[in-house]
Amino acid sequence: MSANKLKNPPSFIKDDLKQLHTNIGGSLKLEGGKFYLITPGAKQREITLVAEGVRKIATLIHLLENGSLEVGDTLFWDEPESNLNPKLIKDVAVALLLLCQNGIQVIVGTHSYFLLKEFDLLSRSGKNKYSSRLFLA
């Protein structure tokens, strides 16, 4: 987590995952071993003082931007919807599908019907360049 941002992150991070940056309301900064969320018109806030759902999304963004999570890797995420504003569930589902489409395997554990329904709707939309499979247990 303490690695700096890549100078040239993969294009899908900048282009396709813009909505995640919008959802957290600012940009991330690593300074003195601490993470900060910098929002327009406000001072920087330490990431531990930000809502849990925003922190989860910020962590995902940082892992992608610093190269800790890259093509060929696997992301395990247990209950991504917990402590997340329900309005953001669709954006998280889109982001996870985009990771899959860009060569990152994503394994999600969830009890959320709404998150599963979003995955189902997105996977049936026909816009996927890679196949995605949902396994329900």
C-alpha positions, -999 to +999 in steps of 0.1 A: +000+000+000+029+024+006+041+023-029+039+055-049+016+059-080+029+047-113+041+074-137+021+057-165-007+036-151-027+015-176-051+035-197-082+017-184-075+031-149-075+067-161-103+063-187-127+036-176-126+040-139-131+078-137-164+072-120-146+057-090-126+089-086-159+109-087-174+086-060-146+093-035-149+130-042-113+138-047-078+124-051-055+103-029-022+114-016+005+094+003+026+116+026+047+106+055+034+071+055-002+082+058-030+084+032-051+115+026-082+123+006-079+157-010-112+172-020-118+204-039-123+234-017-115+214+015-083+206+033-069+171+031-084+145+054-066+114+067-082+084+050-091+069+084-115+098+090-135+091+058-165+068+055-158+031+053-173+027+018-153+056+004-122+041+020-128+008+003-131+024-031-101+046-024-080+015-015-090-002-048-080+029-067-047+031-049-039-005-055-045+000-092-026+033-094+005+020-077+007-013-096+000-036-067-030-049-086-023-054-123-032-075-153-029-112-144-036-107-106-065-118-086-086-095-064-105-111-035-131-088-020-155-100+007-188-081+008-178-050-012-213-036-006-210-035+032-208+001+046-212+014+010-237+040+001-264+020-019-261+045-047-226+033-053-233-004-057-238-001-095-205+019-099-186-008-079-202-035-100-192-017-132-156-012-119-152-048-109-165-060-143-140-035-160-112-051-140-123-085-153-124-072-189-089-059-184-073-092-173-077-090-135-096-119-120-121-108-094-136-131-067-164-115-047-182-129-017-216-112-011-250-116+004-264-086-016-291-094-041-286-059-055-249-064-063-256-098-078-284-083-099-261-055-112-234-082-122-261-101-139-275-071-159-240-060-168-229-094-179-260-098-201-256-063-218-234-078-245-207-051-242-182-074-226-150-080-245-141-109-222-165-135-209-175-132-173-191-159-152-211-156-121-210-186-097-237-185-070-235-207-039 
